[in-house]
Amino acid sequence: MVGIVVSPKRYTHRLISRSGEFVVSAPSLEMLSDVWVAGKSGPAKLAEMGITLVPSTKIKTPDIKEALANLDCRVVDARDYCDHIWFVGELLETAYNEHEGVPNVRKANFLEHSAWVEFLTFEKKIRRFE
């Protein structure tokens, strides 16, 4: 099971509510500028990003080819928590970047959002988006 929290004000919320599915894509450090753009609302942001959408094998929502991994999920529960919705998804498929195989967490530069403009990797360094 995978849980994500999304504001009902976001375009992503409408997509998940309508389709009953979502993908969690694990970005690499090399995708930092795309991750920053992804935080914008609405479908127009896709034109600003350097990503390639590819078909998922188990759901209709596409995966991101450049991501280190994609977790394809079907919504099994959704609950209100203050001003956000907690979507719980059953993990149906895990797809790894074809150039990496199963990512090595020590070498793959997985990117994690730490705070507002700060991002972390397993390098134990704080990165700042400028």
C-alpha positions in Angstrom: 0.0 0.0 0.0 1.1 3.5 -0.8 -0.3 6.7 0.7 -0.1 10.3 -0.8 -1.7 13.5 0.4 -3.1 16.0 -2.1 -5.0 19.2 -1.7 -8.4 19.3 -3.4 -7.3 22.6 -4.9 -4.7 20.9 -7.0 -5.3 19.6 -10.6 -3.7 16.3 -9.5 -6.6 15.8 -7.0 -9.1 16.0 -9.8 -7.2 13.5 -11.9 -6.8 11.0 -9.1 -10.5 11.3 -8.1 -11.7 10.8 -11.7 -9.4 7.9 -12.6 -9.1 6.1 -9.3 -5.4 5.6 -9.8 -2.0 7.4 -9.4 1.7 6.9 -10.1 4.4 7.8 -7.6 7.6 8.5 -9.6 10.9 8.5 -7.8 13.1 11.2 -9.4 16.9 11.5 -9.5 19.0 14.5 -8.7 19.3 15.1 -12.4 15.5 15.7 -12.5 15.6 18.5 -9.9 14.4 21.3 -12.3 11.6 19.1 -13.5 10.6 18.3 -9.9 10.4 22.0 -9.2 8.2 22.6 -12.2 6.0 19.6 -11.2 5.0 21.6 -8.1 3.0 24.0 -10.3 -0.7 23.3 -10.8 -2.3 22.3 -14.0 -1.5 20.4 -17.2 0.4 23.2 -18.8 3.5 22.4 -16.7 4.1 19.3 -18.8 5.3 21.5 -21.7 7.9 23.1 -19.4 9.3 19.7 -18.2 11.9 17.5 -19.9 10.2 14.3 -19.2 8.8 11.5 -21.3 5.5 9.9 -20.4 5.3 6.2 -21.2 2.4 3.7 -20.8 2.0 1.9 -17.5 1.4 -1.8 -17.7 -1.4 -2.1 -15.1 -3.1 1.3 -15.1 -4.0 4.1 -17.6 -2.0 6.8 -15.9 1.4 7.0 -17.5 4.8 6.5 -15.9 7.8 8.9 -16.3 10.5 7.3 -18.3 13.4 9.3 -16.7 12.3 8.4 -13.2 14.4 5.9 -11.3 11.2 4.0 -10.4 7.4 4.3 -10.9 4.9 2.9 -8.5 1.6 2.3 -10.2 -1.3 2.4 -7.7 -5.1 1.9 -7.7 -7.0 4.0 -5.1 -8.5 1.8 -2.4 -9.4 4.5 0.1 -9.6 8.3 0.3 -10.1 10.3 3.5 -10.3 14.0 4.4 -7.6 15.4 6.7 -8.1 19.1 7.3 -7.6 20.7 4.0 -6.1 17.7 2.2 -7.2 14.2 1.0 -5.2 11.1 1.9 -5.3 8.7 -1.0 -4.3 5.1 -0.2 -3.4 3.0 -3.2 -2.8 -0.6 -3.7 0.6 -1.1 -5.4 -0.1 -2.9 -8.7 3.2 -2.6 -10.5 6.7 -1.3 -9.9 8.7 -0.2 -13.0 12.4 0.7 -12.9 14.3 3.0 -15.3 15.4 0.6 -18.0 18.9 2.1 -18.0 19.4 1.5 -14.3 17.7 -1.8 -13.5 16.8 -2.0 -9.8 18.2 1.3 -8.5 21.0 1.1 -6.0 19.9 3.7 -3.3 23.6 4.5 -2.5 24.4 5.4 -6.2 21.2 6.4 -7.9 20.9 9.9 -6.5 17.2 9.5 -5.4 15.8 13.0 -4.8 13.8 13.8 -1.7 12.0 17.1 -1.0 13.1 18.3 2.5 11.7 21.8 2.9 10.4 24.6 0.6 13.5 24.9 -1.7 15.7 22.2 -0.2 16.2 18.7 -1.5 18.2 15.7 -0.2 19.8 12.7 -1.8 21.6 9.7 -0.1 24.8 11.8 -0.4 24.0 13.4 3.0 24.1 16.9 1.4 21.4 19.5 1.3 20.7 20.8 -2.2 18.9 24.2 -2.7 16.9 24.9 -5.9 18.0 28.3 -7.1 
